[in-house]
Amino acid sequence: MGIGRIVFNQVLVMSLLIGVGFLLYKIRLISRETNLQLTNLVQYVVNPLLVLSSFRMEYSREYVRNFIIGLLAASLFHLLAVFVSHLARYRCDAQLLPVERFGIIFTNSGFMAAPIMLSLYGNLGLFYNNTCVIAFQLFVWTFGISLMSDGRKRSFLMKLRLFVNPMIICVFLGLGMYLLRLSFPDPIQKSVEFIAGMNTPLAMLVSGAYLAQGNLFSLFRKPRVLWISCIRMILFPLLVIFMLLPLHLDQTLSFSLVIAMSVPMASSVIFFSKNSEIRTEHASDLFTLSTILGLITIPCMVSLAARLFFYP
């Protein structure tokens, strides 16, 4: 089965789970408050433990070398996204511009890319996806928080406190254990894997509940939301694919980067917009429409990459 078909099937599964979350919110089995609590559970517990569990595999110098290359490439692509985000300045609303630029730059690489890479390549896929998670954390707690702060100064200590979060702790803990060839006792490892296994269903239920909170059909009648979402979901992934084309990187690493840069906007765009009602609404619209578009564009981008990279 071709990689494009595998990704399509995985995205279809994720779509059905999103639909379940949508339905549960509509019939009031999930409330706004419950969804916020589930979001925190996924963001601060389940997703970090998924990352931690991904480092449990055989040590290989080639894997470490590819990891370093992937981290450099992921950082470069975030810098590219910063540049591309300036397209949002076209006929922009100055108040909403930071939200739009943030949405273009930062992807949902933890929630949505991880399940796809896990289905394709197992723990090795997650291992390489962690390069994008690290780059995301580095940029979101430096450039991202500065972009959304409206000029408010934050001390170095406050930025450091924000940066040191469960995700980044689990990334560096897992990486350190991998390099030192250490492992948890079996009962702890099993517990971590059980919790990590909840990532895909919980993340998709949360996404579905977010989608249910808006008017989906009205989003396609908002040219600005559609314009920004197309930059994020079509233009930027295409740039990434054509930048990777001449590099001839490892297949798994290449697809990890393509998928991580092709998934929808990070849900953090809503979190960072909480200080303004109009920004929160716009951020929610952007997150929702990019998620809907992603169900179509992600398989298309992966299929295009497979064809251009001459992978089956």
N, C-alpha and C positions, 0 to 999 in steps of 0.2 A: 504494500500500500504506500503511495507517495506521501511525502511529508505534508503537502498541501491538504490532502484528504484527511490525514491524521489530525492536523490542526483544526480543520473544519469540523470534524466529529467532536473534538474536545470543546470547541467554541459552542457547538450545538448543545452539548451537555451543560455547559455553563449558562447558556441562554435559558434552558429549561429550569435550572436552579434559580436564576434571576426571576423567572416567571413565577416560581413558587413564592419567593420573597415578596414579589409584587402582590400576589393574591393574598398572602397572609396579612399584609398591611391593609389591603382593601377590606378584608373581613374583620379587621381590628384584633387579630391575634398578636400582631406586632404594632406597638404604638411608637410615636416619635421618640419617647423617652427610652423604650426598650431597644429601639434601633441604635440609639446613641450608645447605650450600654454595650450592645453587641459589637458595635464599631470599636469601642475601647478594648473590649475583650480580644478581638482579632488583632488590632493594631499593637497592643502592648503585651499580649501573652501568646496567642496562637501563632501569628506570623513570625515573631522572633524565634519561637521554638522550632518552627519549620525550617528556618534558616540554619539554626544550630544543628538540627538533625541531618542537614544536607552534607555536613562535613564528615559524616561517618562513611568513609570509603577508603580503598587502598591508596597509600601514598604513591605519588608519581611526580617526578621532576617535570615531566611534560605538562601535567595538570597545573603545577605551580607556575610554570612559564606562561601558559595560556591565561592563567588567572591575572598575572601582572599585565599582560598585553590587553586583556579585556578591561581591566581597571583603567588603563590609560585611554583606551578607545571610548569607554563609557564617559569618562571625564571630558574627552574631546567633543563627544556628541552633546553633552550638556552645554558646553561652551557654544557649540553650533546652534543649539536651541535658543540660547540667550540672544544670539544674533538674529535668528529667524523671527523671534518674538517681536522684533521691531516692526514687522509687517502689521502688527496690531495697531500701530499708530495711525494707520490710514483711516481717516474720518472717525477718530476715536472719541469717546467720552473720557475726559481726563480722570474722573473719579473711578471709572471702571477699568481703565487701562492696566493697572497693576494686577488685577484679577485675571484679565485676559492673557497677559504676558506670563503670569505664573502658570496658568492652565496649559499654555503652549510648551513651556519648558519642562514641567514635571509630569511624569507618567506614573501609572498605577502598577509599577513593575513588581511590587511585593504581592499585591492581591491577585492580579490577573495574569501576569507573565509567569509567575511561579507554577501555577497548576498546569499551564500549557507545557512548560519545560519539563516538569515532572512526568507528564504523560509521554513526552517524546524521548527523553534521555535519562529518566530516573534521577538519582542523586547528583550525577555529573551535570545534568542540565541545571539543577538548582544551584550547584556549586558555581557554575559560570554566571548564572543569573545574579548571584551575590555581588558580582563586580558592579552591576548597575544599581543594586541596592546601596552599596557603599558610596558610589558617586552621587546618588540621589540624596543621601543623608548629608554628605559634605556640602552640596550646593543648596539644599533646602534650608539648612540651619545657618547658612552664611548669606548667600545672595538672595535666596527666597524670602527669608525673614526680613531682610533689609528692604526688598522690593515692596513688601506688604505693610511696612511699618509707618508709611507716610512721614518719613523724616524723623520719627521718634528715635532717640538714641537708646541703645541697649549696651550695658556694660559688658566687658569681655567675660566676666564671671557668669552673667546671666545667659549669654550666648553659649558658653561652655556647658552650663547646666541643661540647656535645651538640647544641645548636641548629644550629651551623654544620656541616651534613652535605651530602653530594652532592646530595640532592634540593633543599634550599633554595638551594644555590649555583646549580644549573641553572635554578631558577625565576627568580631575580633576574638571572642572566646573560642568560637568554633575554629577559626583560622589558626589561632595559636595552638590549639589541641591537635589540629591536623598536621601542622608543621613539626610539632614535637612528638607526633605519633602516640598521643594519649587518647584514652577513651573513658567514658563514664562506666561505672558498674552497671551490669545488665538491667537490674530493676529500674534505675534512674533513666537509662537509655530507652527502655520500653515505655516508661511514663511519658517521656518527651515525645516519642513517636506517636503515641496515642493522641496526645493533645495536638500535635502538628497535623495529624490526619483530619482534623476538623477544619483546616484552613479553607479549602475550596468550598464546601457547602456553606459554612458560615459567611465567608466573604461574599459569595454570590447572593445569599439571602439578604444580607445588608444592602448590597447594591440594588437588588430588586425593590426593597422597601424605600430606598432613596428615590428610585424612579417613580414609585407609586405616589410620591408626595407632590408631583408636578403634573401639569397638563401636557402630555406627550405630544399630542397633535399640534398644539399651538407652537411648539418649539421650531417646527419646520417653516413657520410663518414669521420667524424672527431672523432676518438676514444677517444681523451682526453675530448672533449665536452660531448660525450655520457657517459663516465665514471663518470664525476663529476655530470652530471644530474641524473644518476641512484642512486648515493649516496644520493642526495637531495630528489628525488621523490620516491625511493623504500626502500633503506636501513634505512634511518633515520625515516620515518613514521612507519616502522615495529618495530623499537626499542621503539618508543613512545607507540605504541599499547601494546606491551608486558610489558612495565613498568607500564602502567595504569591497566593492567589486574587484579593484586592482590589487587588494592586499593579500588575497588568497590565504585567509586565516583558517584555522581548524574549523571543520564543519559545525560541530556542536557549539563552539564559541560564536561563530558567525550568526547562526540562527538565534542564539541567546540574545545577542545584541539587537538583531532585527526585531524579534518579538518584544523585547523590553522597550524598544523605542516606538513600537507600533500600537501598544495598548493605550486605552483611554487615559484621560487626565487623572491625576492623583486626587483622591477624595480630600486630601489636605487643602485643596483650593477652597473648599467650603469651610473647613476649620479656621483657616487664616482670614476668612472674610467675616467672621462673627461680629466684628466691631461696627458693622454697617449693614442695615437691613437690605438696602438696595444692592450692595455688593454680594450679600449672602444669596439673594434671589438669583442674581446673574451667575454667580458661581455654581449654584445648583442646576441652572439651565445648561451651562456649559458641560458640567460633569455628566448630566443625564444624556444630552444629545451625543456627546463623544462616546459614551458607553453604548448607545444604540448603534451608532455608526461602526463602532469597533466590531460588532458581531458580523459585519459584512467585510470591513476593510482588513482585519487581521488575517483571515485566510487568504485574501487576495495578495497582501504584501508578502506573506510567506511563500505562496505559490510563485510569485514573480521572482523572489530571491532564489528559490530552488531552480527555476529555469535559467536565470542569469548566472548562478554559480555552478551550473551543470551538476546539480545534485538530483538524485531520483526522488 
